[in-house]
Amino acid sequence: MQQFDVVVLGSGAAGMTAAIRAAAAGASVGLFEKADTVGGTAAWSGGMVWVPGNPQMAELGIPDSREEALTYLDSLSLGSIDRQAAERFVDTGPEMVRWMEEHTPVRFQVLQGFPDYHPENPGAKPNGGRSMECPLFPFADLGEWGPRVTMGPQLSGNVTIAETPLGRGAPGGVPAAELARRKERDERGTGQALAGRLLKGCLDRGIEPRTGMRAARLLTEDGRVVGVRFDTADGPVGVGATRGVIIATGGFEWDAELVDAFLRGPLDRPASVPTNTGDGLRMAMRVGAALGNMREAWWAPTIDVPTPTGTASWLVNGERTRPRSIIVNSRGKRFANEAVNYNAFGAAFHVVDVTTFEYMNNPAWMVFDHGYWTSYGLAGTRGDAVVPSWVTRADSIEALADQLGVQPDALASTVKRFNENAADECDPDFGRGGSAVDKWWGDPSKGTGPAATLGPLDTAPYYAVRVYSGALGTKGGPRTDAQGRVLDVDLEPIAGLYAAGNAMAVTAMGMTYGGAGGTLGPALVSGYVAGDAAAAPVQR
């Protein structure tokens, strides 16, 4: 049986961070991945990392404090945040950023101006600073590993978030000549930049991921985890871990049985790598792990978009915030501020009508007009292109309602009221356009006021797409202590077992999403902590 000091399961942001940190502390590290590609959902993401009090804020003269960050998280918790876990995240985050920049190829830069997701709450940063991203990274530096980083359906390619409309990039985008230069070395931004930099950090330390290795069971001796049994194409393989096993296998959103057992409401469309089937959760439960935060996910509304290989769950995070669009339920009624952050919007899908005992807002549709289409397009299709067949189209709102199975009079009344209020740049029903984050996510060409997100649906034809309750991943898993050690049902550490990222209970966040990068911030910090703790005996 092959032996390592530390075995890391999963090659996403948490797993690769843990592997790098453990190796830097002197441990021999085995990094194992279930899929044939590496990078996990982090490589599919926008790549933003939310860390309060990060060093880059200080360099830019943006004030922040421990007290402000904790006050902000507390204001969002509804009692669901573990205060000690939140303190560990806030205290360790800046340390993680400094260490990664000093010892790895990972670099961060603040997305200036990008507000926290609840910017009017106490302790928030309405003018940004806590959300960061990585600069472009040349995938040519990864050699044969470059093509083995997974790529999602919404890959932004050779640009950073700061260069897109969401990041308030220059009008017209990146010049064609500069894009051509970037493509020569395959310089990538967003989650690709983060995953590429982390992978380079692993390779620089001699940690080469082993793919096609599905972790099936933890191996134990006298109550201590001493290794892992993997299922591979060639049969079962055992690998020993003399110091510790770190579970960083992602969430359980692709396992229907676990979703039904634990989540608080419907999850119709996971928007993550399909290998997130709760393998780590099941392994931890078999050895007696205590669980936490199991009902929560990183919620996000999605639409179905056909691709050459099937159908992708497309995140409508920016699309639904732009003028000339609304989201309605089967009654033809709006039910939420469409421009609120995606995690918060996800909660609207979980509202139950206690009379009919149905989810009131599931199903739902995004409705928009031809002015929207020509200005923005949808899901990567430009507005000057032919409207694709998967978008429902009609010459009137009433005719559109008929096609959707929605009462025509109700939808017409909803659109009429929205248009009247949009003309006055207000939304008395749900407050759309009142928050700094609403206006940031909208159309920057419309200015910084409510018009950035409010605009009438008044130009035929009219269109609609079904909106689903989706998620970037789940937040529940084994509970951990301050060192990332998995706790048993008596809240005692299980010797030799650690967890990080979405594979653990993300109790520092509870049901909240602090700001852009709210998933990756805790993933990197927890990976950093677990990797250090698992290697600590070697270091001493």
VEXDREN-2710 file (C-alpha; in Angstrom, 1 decimal):
% VEXDREN-2710
k/r/px/py/pz
1/MET/0.0/0.0/0.0
2/GLN/1.3/3.4/-1.0
3/GLN/1.8/5.7/2.0
4/PHE/1.7/9.5/2.4
5/ASP/1.9/11.7/5.5
6/VAL/-1.3/13.5/4.4
7/VAL/-3.9/12.3/1.9
8/VAL/-6.1/15.0/0.3
9/LEU/-9.4/14.0/-1.3
10/GLY/-10.5/16.5/-4.0
11/SER/-8.7/18.9/-6.3
12/GLY/-10.9/22.0/-5.9
13/ALA/-9.9/25.2/-4.2
14/ALA/-10.0/23.8/-0.7
15/GLY/-8.2/20.5/-1.6
16/MET/-5.4/22.1/-3.5
17/THR/-4.9/24.8/-0.9
18/ALA/-4.7/22.1/1.8
19/ALA/-2.2/20.1/-0.2
20/ILE/0.1/23.1/-0.7
21/ARG/-0.1/24.1/2.9
22/ALA/0.6/20.5/4.2
23/ALA/3.6/20.1/1.8
24/ALA/5.0/23.4/2.9
25/ALA/5.0/22.2/6.4
26/GLY/7.1/19.2/5.5
27/ALA/4.6/16.5/4.8
28/SER/4.5/14.1/1.9
29/VAL/1.2/14.7/0.2
30/GLY/-1.1/12.6/-2.0
31/LEU/-3.7/14.6/-3.9
32/PHE/-6.6/12.4/-5.3
33/GLU/-9.4/13.4/-7.6
34/LYS/-12.6/11.5/-8.5
35/ALA/-12.9/13.1/-12.0
36/ASP/-10.6/12.8/-14.9
37/THR/-10.0/16.6/-14.7
38/VAL/-9.0/18.8/-11.8
39/GLY/-10.1/22.2/-10.4
40/GLY/-13.6/21.3/-9.2
41/THR/-16.4/23.9/-9.1
42/ALA/-13.8/26.6/-8.4
43/ALA/-12.6/26.3/-12.0
44/TRP/-16.2/26.8/-13.2
45/SER/-16.7/29.9/-11.0
46/GLY/-16.1/33.6/-11.4
47/GLY/-13.0/33.0/-9.2
48/MET/-13.8/35.8/-6.7
49/VAL/-12.7/35.3/-3.1
50/TRP/-14.4/37.1/-0.2
51/VAL/-12.1/37.8/2.7
52/PRO/-12.8/40.6/5.2
53/GLY/-9.8/42.6/6.3
54/ASN/-7.6/41.3/3.5
55/PRO/-4.1/42.9/3.1
56/GLN/-5.0/44.4/-0.3
57/MET/-7.7/46.5/1.4
58/ALA/-5.1/48.1/3.7
59/GLU/-2.9/48.8/0.7
60/LEU/-5.7/50.6/-1.0
61/GLY/-6.6/52.6/2.1
62/ILE/-10.0/50.8/2.5
63/PRO/-10.8/50.5/6.2
64/ASP/-12.1/47.2/7.7
65/SER/-12.0/45.6/11.1
66/ARG/-12.7/42.3/12.8
67/GLU/-15.6/43.9/14.6
68/GLU/-17.2/45.2/11.4
69/ALA/-16.9/41.9/9.6
70/LEU/-18.4/39.9/12.5
71/THR/-21.2/42.5/13.0
72/TYR/-22.0/42.1/9.3
73/LEU/-22.1/38.3/9.4
74/ASP/-24.2/38.4/12.6
75/SER/-26.7/40.7/10.9
76/LEU/-27.4/38.1/8.3
77/SER/-27.4/35.0/10.4
78/LEU/-31.0/34.7/11.7
79/GLY/-29.2/32.7/14.4
80/SER/-27.7/30.2/12.1
81/ILE/-24.0/31.2/12.1
82/ASP/-21.6/29.6/14.5
83/ARG/-19.9/32.6/16.2
84/GLN/-16.7/30.8/16.9
85/ALA/-16.4/29.5/13.3
86/ALA/-17.1/33.0/12.0
87/GLU/-14.4/34.4/14.2
88/ARG/-11.9/31.8/13.0
89/PHE/-12.7/32.7/9.4
90/VAL/-12.4/36.4/9.9
91/ASP/-9.2/36.0/11.9
92/THR/-7.5/33.5/9.6
93/GLY/-8.5/34.9/6.2
94/PRO/-5.9/37.7/6.0
95/GLU/-3.2/35.4/7.2
96/MET/-4.2/32.9/4.4
97/VAL/-4.0/35.6/1.8
98/ARG/-0.5/36.8/2.9
99/TRP/0.8/33.3/3.1
100/MET/-0.5/32.2/-0.3
101/GLU/1.0/35.3/-2.0
102/GLU/4.4/34.7/-0.3
103/HIS/4.7/31.0/-0.9
104/THR/2.6/30.1/-4.0
105/PRO/1.8/31.5/-7.5
106/VAL/-1.6/32.7/-6.2
107/ARG/-2.0/36.4/-6.3
108/PHE/-5.1/38.5/-5.4
109/GLN/-6.4/41.9/-6.4
110/VAL/-9.4/43.8/-5.0
111/LEU/-12.4/44.2/-7.3
112/GLN/-12.6/47.8/-6.5
113/GLY/-16.1/49.2/-5.8
114/PHE/-17.8/45.7/-5.7
115/PRO/-20.2/46.0/-2.8
116/ASP/-20.9/43.3/-0.2
117/TYR/-24.2/41.5/-1.0
118/HIS/-26.1/43.2/1.7
119/PRO/-24.5/46.6/1.6
120/GLU/-27.0/48.4/3.8
121/ASN/-26.5/46.0/6.7
122/PRO/-24.4/47.1/9.7
123/GLY/-20.7/46.3/9.2
124/ALA/-21.0/45.9/5.4
125/LYS/-18.7/47.5/2.8
126/PRO/-21.1/49.2/0.3
127/ASN/-18.0/50.5/-1.7
128/GLY/-16.3/47.1/-1.8
129/GLY/-12.9/45.8/-0.8
130/ARG/-13.6/42.4/0.6
131/SER/-14.0/40.7/-2.8
132/MET/-10.9/39.8/-4.7
133/GLU/-9.9/37.9/-7.8
134/CYS/-6.7/36.5/-9.3
135/PRO/-4.9/38.2/-12.2
136/LEU/-4.7/36.4/-15.5
137/PHE/-2.7/33.2/-15.4
138/PRO/-0.9/31.6/-18.5
139/PHE/-2.1/28.0/-18.8
140/ALA/1.0/27.4/-21.0
141/ASP/2.9/27.3/-17.7
142/LEU/1.0/24.2/-16.7
143/GLY/2.4/22.1/-19.5
144/GLU/0.4/18.8/-20.0
145/TRP/-1.8/19.7/-17.1
146/GLY/-3.3/22.8/-18.8
147/PRO/-6.0/20.9/-20.8
148/ARG/-6.8/18.8/-17.7
149/VAL/-8.4/21.7/-15.8
150/THR/-12.2/21.4/-15.9
151/MET/-14.1/24.1/-17.8
152/GLY/-17.7/25.1/-17.1
153/PRO/-20.4/26.3/-19.4
154/GLN/-20.0/30.0/-18.3
155/LEU/-16.3/30.3/-18.7
156/SER/-15.3/33.9/-19.2
157/GLY/-12.2/33.0/-21.1
158/ASN/-9.3/35.3/-21.4
159/VAL/-10.6/38.2/-19.2
160/THR/-10.9/38.9/-15.5
161/ILE/-14.2/39.9/-13.8
162/ALA/-12.8/43.4/-13.4
163/GLU/-12.7/43.7/-17.2
164/THR/-16.4/42.7/-17.6
165/PRO/-19.5/44.8/-17.1
166/LEU/-20.0/43.2/-13.8
167/GLY/-16.7/44.4/-12.6
168/ARG/-17.2/47.8/-14.3
169/GLY/-14.7/47.2/-17.0
170/ALA/-14.0/49.7/-19.8
171/PRO/-16.9/50.1/-22.3
172/GLY/-16.3/47.9/-25.3
173/GLY/-14.3/45.3/-23.3
174/VAL/-10.7/44.2/-23.8
175/PRO/-9.2/45.3/-27.2
176/ALA/-9.0/42.6/-29.8
177/ALA/-5.3/42.9/-30.1
178/GLU/-4.9/42.3/-26.4
179/LEU/-7.2/39.3/-26.4
180/ALA/-5.2/37.8/-29.3
181/ARG/-2.0/38.3/-27.3
182/ARG/-3.5/36.5/-24.3
183/LYS/-4.7/33.6/-26.3
184/GLU/-1.2/32.9/-27.5
185/ARG/-0.2/31.9/-24.0
186/ASP/-3.7/30.9/-23.0
187/GLU/-3.9/33.5/-20.3
188/ARG/-7.1/32.9/-18.4
189/GLY/-9.1/34.8/-15.8
190/THR/-11.9/34.1/-13.3
191/GLY/-12.1/30.7/-11.7
192/GLN/-9.6/29.3/-14.3
193/ALA/-7.0/31.7/-13.1
194/LEU/-7.5/30.7/-9.5
195/ALA/-7.5/26.9/-10.3
196/GLY/-4.5/27.3/-12.6
197/ARG/-2.5/29.1/-10.0
198/LEU/-3.4/26.6/-7.3
199/LEU/-2.5/23.7/-9.6
200/LYS/0.9/25.3/-10.4
201/GLY/1.5/25.7/-6.6
202/CYS/0.9/22.0/-6.2
203/LEU/3.1/21.0/-9.2
204/ASP/5.9/23.3/-8.0
205/ARG/6.0/21.2/-4.7
206/GLY/5.9/17.9/-6.5
207/ILE/2.2/17.2/-5.8
208/GLU/0.8/15.7/-9.0
209/PRO/-2.9/15.0/-8.7
210/ARG/-4.0/11.4/-9.3
211/THR/-7.3/11.5/-11.3
212/GLY/-10.0/8.8/-11.7
213/MET/-9.7/8.0/-8.0
214/ARG/-13.1/7.9/-6.3
215/ALA/-12.7/7.8/-2.5
216/ALA/-15.1/5.2/-1.2
217/ARG/-14.2/4.4/2.4
218/LEU/-11.9/5.6/5.2
219/LEU/-9.5/3.0/6.6
220/THR/-9.3/3.0/10.4
221/GLU/-7.2/1.4/13.1
222/ASP/-8.1/1.6/16.8
223/GLY/-10.5/4.6/16.1
224/ARG/-7.9/6.5/14.0
225/VAL/-8.3/7.2/10.3
226/VAL/-5.1/5.8/8.6
227/GLY/-6.0/5.8/4.9
228/VAL/-8.5/5.6/2.2
229/ARG/-9.9/2.9/-0.1
230/PHE/-10.4/4.2/-3.6
231/ASP/-12.6/2.8/-6.4
232/THR/-10.8/3.0/-9.8
233/ALA/-11.2/1.6/-13.3
234/ASP/-8.7/-1.1/-12.4
235/GLY/-10.4/-2.0/-9.1
236/PRO/-10.0/-1.0/-5.4
237/VAL/-6.8/0.7/-4.3
238/GLY/-5.8/1.4/-0.8
239/VAL/-3.6/4.4/0.2
240/GLY/-2.2/5.0/3.7
241/ALA/-2.0/8.3/5.6
242/THR/0.3/8.4/8.5
243/ARG/-0.8/11.8/9.7
244/GLY/-4.2/12.6/8.3
245/VAL/-6.8/12.4/5.6
246/ILE/-8.4/15.7/4.5
247/ILE/-11.9/15.4/2.9
248/ALA/-12.3/18.2/0.3
249/THR/-14.6/16.4/-2.1
250/GLY/-17.2/19.1/-2.4
251/GLY/-20.9/19.0/-1.5
252/PHE/-23.7/16.5/-2.1
253/GLU/-25.9/18.5/-4.5
254/TRP/-25.7/15.9/-7.2
255/ASP/-27.1/13.1/-5.0
256/ALA/-30.9/13.1/-5.1
257/GLU/-31.2/10.9/-2.0
258/LEU/-29.1/13.2/0.1
259/VAL/-30.7/16.4/-1.3
260/ASP/-34.2/15.0/-0.3
261/ALA/-33.0/14.0/3.1
262/PHE/-31.3/17.2/4.1
263/LEU/-32.0/20.4/2.1
264/ARG/-34.7/22.9/3.3
265/GLY/-36.3/23.3/-0.1
266/PRO/-36.2/22.2/-3.8
267/LEU/-32.9/22.0/-5.6
268/ASP/-33.8/21.4/-9.3
269/ARG/-30.5/22.3/-11.0
270/PRO/-27.0/22.0/-9.4
271/ALA/-24.6/24.3/-11.2
272/SER/-21.4/22.6/-10.1
273/VAL/-19.2/19.7/-11.3
274/PRO/-21.4/16.5/-11.4
275/THR/-18.9/14.6/-9.3
276/ASN/-20.2/16.4/-6.1
277/THR/-22.3/13.4/-5.0
278/GLY/-21.6/13.5/-1.2
279/ASP/-18.8/10.9/-1.2
280/GLY/-17.0/12.7/1.6
281/LEU/-20.2/13.1/3.6
282/ARG/-20.9/9.4/3.4
283/MET/-17.4/8.5/4.4
284/ALA/-17.5/10.8/7.4
285/MET/-20.9/9.6/8.6
286/ARG/-19.6/6.0/8.5
287/VAL/-16.9/6.8/11.1
288/GLY/-19.4/8.7/13.4
289/ALA/-19.0/12.3/12.3
290/ALA/-21.3/15.0/13.7
291/LEU/-23.1/17.0/11.0
292/GLY/-23.9/20.6/10.7
293/ASN/-25.6/23.2/8.4
294/MET/-27.2/20.4/6.4
295/ARG/-30.2/22.2/5.2
296/GLU/-28.3/25.0/3.5
297/ALA/-26.8/25.5/0.0
298/TRP/-25.2/28.3/-2.0
299/TRP/-28.5/29.0/-3.8
300/ALA/-28.6/30.5/-7.3
301/PRO/-31.4/30.7/-9.9
302/THR/-30.6/29.0/-13.2
303/ILE/-32.0/28.4/-16.6
304/ASP/-31.6/25.5/-19.0
305/VAL/-29.4/26.2/-22.0
306/PRO/-28.7/23.6/-24.7
307/THR/-25.1/22.9/-25.5
308/PRO/-23.4/20.6/-28.0
309/THR/-23.0/18.0/-25.3
310/GLY/-26.4/18.3/-23.5
311/THR/-28.1/20.9/-21.4
312/ALA/-26.2/23.3/-19.0
313/SER/-27.6/25.0/-15.9
314/TRP/-26.8/28.6/-16.7
315/LEU/-26.6/31.0/-13.7
316/VAL/-28.8/34.0/-14.4
317/ASN/-27.0/36.1/-11.8
318/GLY/-26.5/39.2/-14.0
319/GLU/-29.3/38.6/-16.6
320/ARG/-32.2/38.9/-14.1
321/THR/-30.9/42.2/-12.7
322/ARG/-31.0/44.2/-15.9
323/PRO/-33.8/46.6/-17.0
324/ARG/-36.8/45.4/-19.0
325/SER/-37.1/42.1/-17.2
326/ILE/-39.0/40.6/-14.3
327/ILE/-39.4/37.1/-12.8
328/VAL/-42.9/35.8/-12.1
329/ASN/-44.5/32.7/-10.6
330/SER/-47.2/30.4/-12.0
331/ARG/-49.8/33.0/-10.8
332/GLY/-48.2/35.6/-13.0
333/LYS/-47.0/37.6/-10.0
334/ARG/-43.6/38.9/-9.1
335/PHE/-42.5/37.5/-5.8
336/ALA/-39.1/39.1/-5.0
337/ASN/-36.5/41.7/-5.8
338/GLU/-35.0/40.2/-9.0
339/ALA/-31.8/42.1/-8.5
340/VAL/-31.0/40.8/-5.0
341/ASN/-28.0/38.6/-4.7
342/TYR/-28.5/35.1/-6.0
343/ASN/-28.2/33.2/-2.7
344/ALA/-30.9/35.4/-1.1
345/PHE/-33.1/35.1/-4.2
346/GLY/-32.9/31.3/-3.9
347/ALA/-34.8/31.5/-0.6
348/ALA/-37.9/32.7/-2.5
349/PHE/-38.2/29.3/-4.2
350/HIS/-38.8/27.7/-0.7
351/VAL/-41.9/29.6/0.2
352/VAL/-44.8/27.2/0.8
353/ASP/-48.5/28.0/0.2
354/VAL/-50.0/26.4/3.4
355/THR/-53.4/26.0/1.8
356/THR/-52.4/24.2/-1.4
357/PHE/-49.2/22.9/0.1
358/GLU/-47.2/23.8/-3.0
359/TYR/-44.1/25.9/-3.4
360/MET/-45.6/29.2/-4.4
361/ASN/-42.7/30.4/-6.6
362/ASN/-41.6/27.2/-8.2
363/PRO/-42.0/27.1/-11.2
364/ALA/-41.0/30.6/-12.2
365/TRP/-40.2/32.4/-15.4
366/MET/-38.0/35.3/-16.4
367/VAL/-40.0/37.6/-18.7
368/PHE/-38.4/40.2/-20.9
369/ASP/-39.1/42.3/-24.0
370/HIS/-37.4/42.8/-27.3
371/GLY/-35.6/45.9/-26.0
372/TYR/-33.9/43.6/-23.4
373/TRP/-32.9/41.1/-26.1
374/THR/-31.3/43.6/-28.4
375/SER/-29.5/45.3/-25.6
376/TYR/-28.2/42.3/-23.7
377/GLY/-29.0/38.9/-25.3
378/LEU/-29.1/36.0/-23.0
379/ALA/-26.8/33.2/-21.8
380/GLY/-23.9/34.0/-24.1
381/THR/-26.1/34.6/-27.1
382/ARG/-25.6/38.2/-28.4
383/GLY/-28.6/40.5/-28.8
384/ASP/-28.0/40.9/-32.6
385/ALA/-28.4/37.1/-33.1
386/VAL/-31.5/35.2/-33.8
387/VAL/-33.5/34.4/-30.7
388/PRO/-32.9/30.7/-29.9
389/SER/-35.7/28.2/-30.1
390/TRP/-35.5/27.4/-26.3
391/VAL/-36.7/30.9/-25.5
392/THR/-40.5/31.2/-25.5
393/ARG/-41.7/34.0/-27.7
394/ALA/-45.0/35.8/-28.3
395/ASP/-46.3/39.1/-29.8
396/SER/-48.2/40.1/-26.7
397/ILE/-47.9/39.6/-22.9
398/GLU/-51.3/37.8/-22.9
399/ALA/-50.2/35.4/-25.7
400/LEU/-46.9/34.8/-23.8
401/ALA/-48.9/34.0/-20.7
402/ASP/-51.0/31.4/-22.6
403/GLN/-47.9/29.6/-23.7
404/LEU/-46.5/29.5/-20.2
405/GLY/-49.8/28.3/-18.7
406/VAL/-50.1/31.5/-16.6
407/GLN/-53.3/33.5/-16.3
408/PRO/-53.1/36.2/-19.0
409/ASP/-54.8/39.0/-17.0
410/ALA/-52.6/38.5/-14.0
411/LEU/-49.3/38.7/-16.0
412/ALA/-50.6/41.7/-18.0
413/SER/-51.5/43.4/-14.7
414/THR/-48.0/42.6/-13.2
415/VAL/-46.2/44.0/-16.2
416/LYS/-48.4/47.1/-16.3
417/ARG/-47.7/47.9/-12.6
418/PHE/-44.0/47.2/-13.0
419/ASN/-43.8/49.5/-16.0
420/GLU/-45.6/52.3/-14.2
421/ASN/-43.2/52.1/-11.3
422/ALA/-40.1/51.7/-13.5
423/ALA/-41.0/55.0/-15.1
424/ASP/-40.8/56.6/-11.7
425/GLU/-37.6/54.7/-11.0
426/CYS/-39.0/52.9/-8.0
427/ASP/-40.3/49.5/-6.9
428/PRO/-42.7/49.9/-4.0
429/ASP/-43.4/46.2/-4.0
430/PHE/-40.0/44.7/-3.5
431/GLY/-37.5/47.6/-3.4
432/ARG/-35.6/46.7/-6.5
433/GLY/-33.1/49.4/-7.3
434/GLY/-32.9/50.6/-3.7
435/SER/-29.7/48.8/-2.8
436/ALA/-26.2/49.5/-3.9
437/VAL/-25.8/45.8/-4.9
438/ASP/-28.9/46.0/-7.1
439/LYS/-27.5/48.8/-9.1
440/TRP/-24.0/47.3/-9.3
441/TRP/-25.3/44.1/-10.9
442/GLY/-27.6/45.9/-13.3
443/ASP/-26.6/47.9/-16.5
444/PRO/-23.7/50.3/-15.8
445/SER/-24.5/52.2/-18.9
446/LYS/-27.7/53.4/-17.3
447/GLY/-25.8/55.2/-14.5
448/THR/-25.6/54.6/-10.8
449/GLY/-29.3/55.1/-9.9
450/PRO/-32.3/52.8/-9.9
451/ALA/-32.5/53.0/-13.8
452/ALA/-29.5/50.6/-13.8
453/THR/-31.9/47.8/-12.9
454/LEU/-35.4/49.3/-13.5
455/GLY/-36.8/49.6/-17.0
456/PRO/-40.2/48.9/-18.6
457/LEU/-41.2/45.8/-20.6
458/ASP/-42.9/47.7/-23.5
459/THR/-41.5/46.5/-26.8
460/ALA/-42.9/43.5/-28.6
461/PRO/-42.2/40.7/-29.1
462/TYR/-42.0/39.4/-25.5
463/TYR/-39.9/36.4/-24.3
464/ALA/-39.7/34.0/-21.3
465/VAL/-37.4/31.3/-20.0
466/ARG/-38.1/28.9/-17.1
467/VAL/-36.1/29.8/-14.0
468/TYR/-35.1/26.9/-11.7
469/SER/-34.0/26.6/-8.1
470/GLY/-30.3/26.0/-8.5
471/ALA/-27.2/25.9/-6.3
472/LEU/-23.5/26.4/-6.6
473/GLY/-23.0/23.6/-4.0
474/THR/-24.2/22.6/-0.6
475/LYS/-23.0/24.0/2.7
476/GLY/-23.5/21.0/5.1
477/GLY/-21.2/18.3/6.2
478/PRO/-19.1/17.0/9.1
479/ARG/-18.6/19.5/11.8
480/THR/-15.0/20.6/12.4
481/ASP/-13.0/22.3/15.2
482/ALA/-10.6/25.2/15.0
483/GLN/-7.9/23.0/13.4
484/GLY/-10.2/21.6/10.8
485/ARG/-10.5/18.2/12.6
486/VAL/-13.7/16.4/12.0
487/LEU/-15.7/15.9/15.2
488/ASP/-17.7/12.9/16.2
489/VAL/-21.3/12.9/17.6
490/ASP/-19.8/13.6/21.1
491/LEU/-18.0/16.6/19.6
492/GLU/-14.6/15.0/20.1
493/PRO/-12.0/15.0/17.3
494/ILE/-11.8/11.9/15.1
495/ALA/-8.1/11.2/15.0
496/GLY/-6.5/11.6/11.6
497/LEU/-9.6/13.1/9.9
498/TYR/-10.0/16.6/8.6
499/ALA/-12.4/18.4/6.3
500/ALA/-12.5/21.6/4.2
501/GLY/-14.6/23.5/1.7
502/ASN/-18.1/22.5/0.9
503/ALA/-17.4/19.0/2.1
504/MET/-17.5/20.3/5.7
505/ALA/-20.2/22.1/7.6
506/VAL/-19.7/25.8/6.5
507/THR/-21.0/27.1/9.9
508/ALA/-19.1/30.4/9.5
509/MET/-21.7/31.4/6.9
510/GLY/-24.9/29.6/8.0
511/MET/-27.5/30.6/5.5
512/THR/-25.7/33.7/4.4
513/TYR/-23.6/34.8/1.4
514/GLY/-21.5/37.8/2.5
515/GLY/-20.3/39.0/-0.9
516/ALA/-18.9/38.0/-4.3
517/GLY/-16.5/35.1/-3.5
518/GLY/-18.5/34.1/-0.4
519/THR/-18.0/30.4/-1.3
520/LEU/-14.3/30.5/-2.2
521/GLY/-13.2/32.6/0.8
522/PRO/-14.2/29.9/3.3
523/ALA/-12.9/27.1/1.0
524/LEU/-9.4/28.6/0.8
525/VAL/-9.3/29.4/4.5
526/SER/-10.6/26.0/5.6
527/GLY/-8.1/24.3/3.3
528/TYR/-5.3/26.4/4.6
529/VAL/-6.2/25.5/8.2
530/ALA/-6.7/21.7/7.6
531/GLY/-3.5/21.4/5.6
532/ASP/-1.5/23.0/8.3
533/ALA/-3.1/21.0/11.1
534/ALA/-2.8/17.7/9.3
535/ALA/0.9/18.2/8.7
536/ALA/1.6/19.7/12.2
537/PRO/3.2/16.5/13.7
538/VAL/5.6/16.3/10.7
539/GLN/6.5/19.9/11.1
540/ARG/7.3/19.4/14.8
END
